[in-house]
Every structure is written in C-alpha cells, then in structure tokens.
Amino acid sequence: MRFKKTTLWAIIAGLLTALALTGCNGKILPVECIDVDANYVSLLQWDGVMYYDNTNPNPIALGKGKEIGKITYSKSEQKCPRAELQDGDATNLKTGTLLYEVEGYKTSARLLAGDRLYLASSNPAARTLNDLLDIEGKIQTVRFVSGNDGSDLMDFTPEANAVFIREFPKLAYLPFEELSKQTKSWVGDKYWMEIEMTDGSSVRVTYNTMSPSFHPSAYATPELAELVEQQRKLIYAQ
C-alpha cells in the first residue's frame, strides 16, 4: 500500500506528537507534564539559597539548632511540577518536612531537613567560598578521594594542608553556571577531593586541571593550583 507524501508526513507528525505527549508509564500527559517521571536530584531552596543533600551513608550526629521553617512544596508530589524552585520548595522532600539550623554554622551555608544534612550549592549573596560554605576555622583535613567509589586516596601533607585550609575559604565565589560558560562547559580532567571538618562532617570538592578551578565554584589561585598538582603527584610516588 502506497501513501502519498503528504499523507506519510501527516502520519509521522501524528506519531511524534503522540510520543511527546506520552509519559514514561504510557499515560497520555499534557505537554507541560512530560517530565513528571523525572528522577530528581535532592535539592531545596530557602531564603534565596539552593541546597543539596549531603547526607553520608553513615550520618554524623550534628547539633540540631532551632526550627526555621518547613517544606511547603515538593516537585516529586506534583503531577505537573513548576520548573523553577522557590523558597520553601524541594525536589524530593515531603511537604511539611521541618528545617533546622545546624549548630555552629550559618543557615545560609547548611541546614537540616529532618535529620538530613543539606549544604549550600549556590547563593547569590556569596562573594567568597567561605560566604557560601562557612568553613573558615572549621577545616581539619583535606584529601584526595577516588572519583569512582569515593574511597580515600591520600591526605595532604601537614604543610600543604595548612596552606589549603588558609587559602581555600578566601577564593572568590562565582555561580557554577558562570564558571561553566567561561570554561566551555568546564571540560578537562578532574580530581576529586574531600574537606573534612572538625565536627566530622565533610564537603566534597571537584578540581578541574584544564581550567584550574573548583566546584563548589571558584578559580584556584596559582599557589593553590600548584599545591594541588604537587600533592597529586605524591599519590603515585608512594
């Protein structure tokens, strides 16, 4: 059976439209609901700051401060979730989840959602990494970790550790979107690092060797870039 060219294109267009309107479970969905089955990264927004879930498999017992609010909207509970998060919104947390201060830290740097630790990933008011993370005077150890399974590779030497602890919080913060634009999508080889705090919690850091910079996002000073490379070489000298 032969179709006219116009009829064939009409069939193709109809199939494409049906696919666009069909969710992963086969149900017909409005166009704005195509991503209803998305597997969200666990984020929340509070007071203009975006946070991500940093809870370890074996959570550290952190001091829970005063209650500051609760989650009022969860994308995972919506059939047609709005695209952008607003204050009080979360991707995966249940509506009504209580939010608390973490003792010893600014709320703009970290908070507890129930018993889960959330760290700031972006803050329009931050000017330095310390503004974002509130880590000055709280870092104990810096180490390289495996990018595959997160296992420890090597701690910085005491001398290098002292320099990193002093200089890292001072780095000028810029949103990762800006860093990505400036570095052509942040291409280049990466090192994975862990900053362990005196309270036992930790912050994972990624370092880009091609555009010497970190995520949480900041450009490395020449001193820190050289320090990271020197410490990395020690792993293979052992």
PyMOL commands that set and color helices and strands:
alter all, ss='L'
color gray80, all
select helices_A, chain A and resi 5-20+31-33+75-77+129-133+158-170+176-182+222-237
alter helices_A, ss='H'
color red, helices_A
select strands_A, chain A and resi 43-46+49-53+64-70+73-74+89-90+98-102+110-113+116-122+139-145+152-155+190-197+202-208+213-215+218-219
alter strands_A, ss='S'
color yellow, strands_A
deselect
rebuild
show_as cartoon
